[in-house]
């Protein structure tokens, strides 16, 4: 039995690893941090089940009672909430780190796909848990997001009804989300995390550049010591933050009284912002679908040279990454402001079908300059295919973050930009 357990854990940690692989700046410990946050969420979530009542009439009151009457109840909820928010950020950064360090090719292709699946599960788990407090914040955030699903052609309404358990967010939705959040999502995440870590072990651990020193070192204590230090720092940081900053909780949900403004969860605010400028069919379905297909296909594209473990592929790649990020932020924010003020295609072209005016035309107005920018990088900067791919991914990520921050921080009543009100 002892040897079987040891062999199981060897899938995660062999006895020896290359010394260069355990340098902190290779991975920043993001994969391990994400796994530890999941453990914290699992433990705190199991404890919260003893106090939570999954019904529309009692859910909010049970949270209030937990925070006011249960010893350390508020701290327990804070730990769970902030760990969940942290996991979204860390999972995203881990995926970004894997891409920019060129660790997605050849034998690591499968793990890139599993990584995308895990990010989806993290967002899904967070989203299903978002509704459980049943307050104004969570109720209307979930209402907005499930309504976005109805914009998906042909299947959108049916899919939204299946998720909600009806045509509106109600007690059936709360019960479904509770079971998804506490049952299905943890099971799926444990399964895919196990496969993910096993594939990392199978592919030889951290991807290292060609020519890196092949000196081996013992996992225990060299790697284990670093993991313990990072884990203790993370737990201390989450604990202290949870002591001083409470998880948000507004008044009990009022299905007939919408707050102004009504916002999606912060990590989905980029989609809500996009829908304010582009027709829902494009913003909620076509563009996200094309981006997803692009991300899935990257490891399977043909490149003249693959440089596993090399950040940004080359020094030029790093420069283009910075240029693309800055250009994307400036251009995307300018598009948002102009769309709200000067363009206003829905009114200017009110006689046109909306799918043409605010759909196709708005998309072209945004993407044609982006295509010209990519062409500029290829012809004037002599960027190779991999450097172009890195630039495109950077542009997409920076654009989404810009829209997410704009929607979260710069939208006031009526979802108007606060400096234009």
N, C-alpha and C positions, 0 to 999 in steps of 0.2 A: 504494500500500500504506500509506504513511504517513498519507494523508488518510482511508483506510478505518478505520484504528485510531483516529484522532482522533474520527471520527464515532461509532465504537462507544462510546468513553468519554464522549461527550457525553450518552449515555443516563443516565449517573450524575452527571455534572457539566456543566452548561451553562457558557458563558463568564461569564455574570453571574447573580447571584441577589439576592433582596431582602436588604438589610442586616439586617433584623430576623430573617430565617430562620436566620442563622448564629450568633445568640446561643446560648451554651452551654446556658443554662437552658431553651431551647426543646425540646431533645431529649436533653441530657446526653450526646450522642455515642453513645447505646446501640446504634443500628443499625450504625454503623461499628465499634464495639468488638466486637460480635457477629461481624461479617464478619472482622475481624482475628484473633479467637480461632479461627475456623474455618480460616484460613490456617495459623496456628500448629499446629493439630491435624493438618491435612493433611500438613504438612512433617514434623513429629515422628512422625506415624503411618507415613509412608512409610519413615522411617529405622528405626523399631521392627520393621518387617517383616523386616529383614535378620537380626534376632536371635531373633525369635519362632518357635516351632514349634507349630502348631495341632493338638496331639494330647493326649489326656487323660494319657498317660504322660510327656510331655515338656514340656508348656506351662508348668507351674509351675517346673520346673528351668531352663527357658530364661529365665524372668524373673529367677530367682535369679542365674543366670550373667551376665545382662545387668547386674545391679546390682553384682555383686562382681568380675567379671572384665573387663568392657568399659570402656574409658576414657570417662568421663562418661556411662556407661550409666544410672546411677541418676538423674542430673540429667535426662537425656533422657526417662526414664519419668515423672519428677515433673512436667516441663513438660507432657507430654501429659495426664497425669491431672488436674492442677490447672486446666489450660486447659479441659478437658472439664467439670469441675465449675463453673467460672466461666461457661462458655457457657450452662449450664442457667439460672443465676441471671440473667445478662444478657438472655437471650432472653425470660424471664418478665417482667423489668422493662421491657423494650422494648415488649412487648405491653400491659402495664399502662399505660405512658406514652401509648401511642397511644390507648387507650380513654379515659383520664381527660382527655386534651387534645382529645377530640371529633374525632379524625382518622380516623373510620371511616365517614363518611357520603358519599352521592352517588357521585362518581367514585372514592372510596377504598374502596368496599364490597368490591370484588374483592381488594384488598390485605389487608383484614382477614381474609378467608378464607385467603388465601395465608399470612398471618402465623400463623394457627392451624395450618395444615399444617406450616409450618416448625418451630413449637414441638413438634409431634408428632414430626417427624423428628429434632430435637435430642434429645428424650427417648429415642427409639428407638435412635439412634446411641449414646447414652450407655449405654443398657441392654444393647445387644448387646456393647459393649466391656467392660461390667462383668464378664462371665463369663470373659474371656480369661485372666486370671491363674490361673484354676482353683485358687483357694485356698478355704478354708472360708467366708470372707466372701462371695465372689462366687457360689460354688456354691449355697449355701443361700438367698441373696437371689434368685437367678434361679429356684430351685425354688419359692419362695414366690409369686413374681409369676406364673409360668406356671401354678401351681395355681389362682391367682385367676381365670384365664381360663376354667377349667372351670365356674365359676359362671354363665357366660353361658348363658341358656336355649337349648336345641336345638343350637347350633353350638359351644358352649364346649369340649367335650372334643375335637372334631375340630380346632378351631383350635389348642388347646394342643399336640396331637399333631403338627400340621404344623410349628409353631414349634420344638418340641423335637426333632422327628425320631423320636418314639417316645412311650411313656407316662411316661418319666422323663427327667430331665436326664442326658445321658451324652455320649460322645464325638461322636455325631452332632449333638447340640445345640451342642457347642463348635465343630465344623466349620461348621455353618450360621451360627452367630453370627459367626464369623470372616469368612466371605464377605459376610454382610450388612454387617458393620462396616467392612470394608476395600474393598468393591466397590460394593454397591448403594446404601448410605446416602450416601457421598460424592457419587456421581453424582446422586442425587435432590436432595441439598442444593444442589449447584452449579446444577442446573437451576432449582429454585424460588427460590434466591437471585437468579439472573439476572432471572427474571420479576418478582420482588418489587422489585428496584431499578429495573427498567425502568418498572414501574407508578408508583413514587414519582416518577420523572422525568416521566412522562406526565401525572400529576395536578398537576404544578407544584411539586413538592418539599414542604417542610414546610408543614403547614396553619397559617395565620395568622388571627387574629381580624379581623373586618370593621373597617375604619377604621385598620388598621395602616399606618405610614409605608411608602410604596411605593418609597422610595429604593433604587436598585440598586447593587451593588458587584461588583468583579471577584472571581471564584472564586480565581484565582491572583494575589496570595498570601494574600488574607484568609481564605478557607476552608481552603485547602490547608495554610497555616501552623498553624492550629488542629488540623487532623487529624493532622499530623505530631507536634505536641506531645503530644496525647492518646495517639497510638500509642506514642511513646517511653516515656511514663509507664506505660502498661499493660504493655509488654514488660519494663520494668525491674521493675515490681511482681511480675509472674509469675515472672521469673527469680530475684529475691531470695527469694521465698516458696519456690520449688522448691529452692533451695540449702539452706535451713534446715529445711524440712518434707518428710519423705518420704511418698510415696504409700503407703497401707496395703497390707500383704501378710502374710496369716496363713499357717499351715501348709497343706500340700497338701490339696486337697479330699478329704473322707472321706464318701462317699455313705451310709454306714451309721451315721455319728456326727453327730447334729445338735447344733449349738451351742445354748446356752441363755442368752439368748433368741436366736431366729432372726428376723432382720429383713430386710425388703425394702430396696432402695436408698433412701437418705434422701428422695429426691424423690418416691418412691411410698409413703412411710410413712403419709401421710394416708389412703390407701386401706386399708392394713393395719389402721390404728387404727379406721377406720370399720367394717370387717368384724367387729371385736370387739364392736360395739354393735348392729349392724343385720344382718338376714339377708343372706347373700351375694347372693341374687338382686337385692335392693334396693341393697346397698352396692357390688357389683361391676358391676352392669348398669343397673338402672332409674334410679338417681340420677345416675350419670355421664352416661348418655345424655340425660336431661332437661337437665342443665347444659350439655352440648355443644350441643344443639338451641337452647337459650336464647342462648348466646354467638353462634352462627351467625346467629340471627334478629335480633339487636339492630340492625344497620345498616338492616334492611328494615322496621322498625316505623315507624309514622307519628307524627311529633312536630309540635307547633304551631310550634316554632322550633328551628332547628339553629344552634349557635354553634361553628363550626369553629375549632379552635385555642385555645378558651377552656378553661382548666383547671377541671374539676369543674362546668362549665356556668355556675355562678353562685357568689356568696359563700355563699348558702344551701346550694348543692350541696356546697361544701367542708365546711361545718359538719355536714351530714348524713353525709358520708363519714367524718369523724372519729367521729361518734356511732355509726355503723353498725359501724365497725372495732372500737371499744372494746366495744360491746355484744356483737358476735359472739365476740370472744376470751373475755370473761367467761362468756357463756351456753354456748358450746361446751365450755369447760373444765369448767364446772359439770355439764353433761350427761354428760361423760366420767366424772367422779368419781361422780355419782349412779348412772349406769348400772352402774358396777363395784361399787357398795356397796348402795344402797337399792333401786333398781329390780330388777335381776337377773331380768328377765322370763323368761329361759330356764328358771329353776328355779321361780319363782313360778307360772308358767303352763305347767308341764311337760306337762300334759294337752292343751294346745292344739297345733294344727299350728304348727310353727316359723315358717312363712312369714307366719302371722297374728300370733303373739306377738312374735317378734323382728324381723319384717319390717314388716308394715303398722302394727301398734300402736306399735313403737319409732319408726318414721318419723313417725307422727302426733304422738307426744309431743314430738319435736324440732321439727317444721315448723309445728305450729299456733301456738306462741308467736312464731315467726318471722313468720308471716302477720299476726298481731296487731300486731307491731312495725311492719311495713310499712304496715298500715292506720293506725296511730298517726301515722306520718310524713305520710301523705296527708291525714288529717283535722285533726290538731292542728298540724302543722308547715306545712300548706298546700303540700306538695311537688308539683311538676308531674311529668309522666310521665318526663321525662329525669332529673330528680333522684331519682325512685323507682328507675329502672333503675340509676343509679349506686350507690344505697344497696344494692340487691339484689346487684349484682356485688361490692361491697365486702364484704358479709356473707359471700358464698360464698368469696371469696379468703381473708378473715381466718379463717373456719372451717377451711378446708383447712390453712392454715399452722399454726393452733393444734393440729390433730390430728397434723400432721407432726412438730412439735416435741415434742408429748407422747409420741408413739410412739418418737421418736429419742432423747430425753433423759430421759424419766421412766418408762420401762418397764424393769424388772429381770428377774430369773429368773422363768420362767413367764409372762412378759409382764404381771407384776403392777406396779401403780404403786408406785414405790420408797418413797413415804411411807406406803404401806398394808401393806408387807411386815412 
